[in-house]
Amino acid sequence: MFSLEITKDYQELSEKAAELVAKQLKKKANSVLGLATGSTPLGCYEQLVKLYKAGELDFSEVHSVNLDEYRGLAAEDKNSYRHFMDENLFSKINIVKEHTHVPDGMEENREKACKDYDAKILSVGEIDLQILGLGLDGHIGFNEPADSFSKGTNCVRLTDETIESNQRFFQSKEEVPQEAYTMGIGSIFSAKKILLLVSGKAKAEILEKALRGPVTPRVPASILQFHRDLTVLADEEAASALS
Ligand code: F6R
């Protein structure tokens, strides 16, 4: 069972998402937040910055773990997810930089990068609230369709569909890294609460598959149907294929 809330548009979705994060932080000031990058959570982050500036939110005790990072991109690279988070959220609120964690894209040794990030995730404690976006192929984090659900952090080869979809942030398709480090489905699933944000017509079909279809690693997000505390916020366009 999950709770599904359909909003009229992206703005309303973003406001509702920020309200849920705010509620979590008011309940527990030292919450661990699982954070996502991409277009979908941007509006929510903007709202969180607004609430912070209005004196309504305090991030000083918050810890965060991000879902993923491109392998081969440095923190300073404007396309890295670390840079994305710094730019769009961390630099605008009073979170302590050392409390924010993103996989190390510059660690070339895949095994070490994954082990280190798993250790980081364990060290911050249970994720209280995990924010997720939804990939066009059903991926969450960068966990692409596969034969089994991943457990811990893993290094993935991005699918052509994901590379093409993410190309919009780069100058050319060739510049999009082919691999990424991502938190595993097992770690994502261990979060106490999950908030899945889905916006736009292009996501309607995959959202329907993820929420109503069989639970299968071929649609990684479908595992969320089994989660005990999942809230799905979808705008009308994204929800248009749900009966
Ligand atoms: C990003 C991430 C990805 C995105 C997904 C949707 O950290 O983990 O799973 O959430 O690719 O991306 P957008 O929101 O850009 O459509």
Residues whose N, C-alpha, C, O or C-beta is under 5 A from the ligand:
A	BS01	F6R	A36 T37 G38 S39 T40 P41 L67 D68 L132 G133 L134 G135 H139 I140 G141 F142
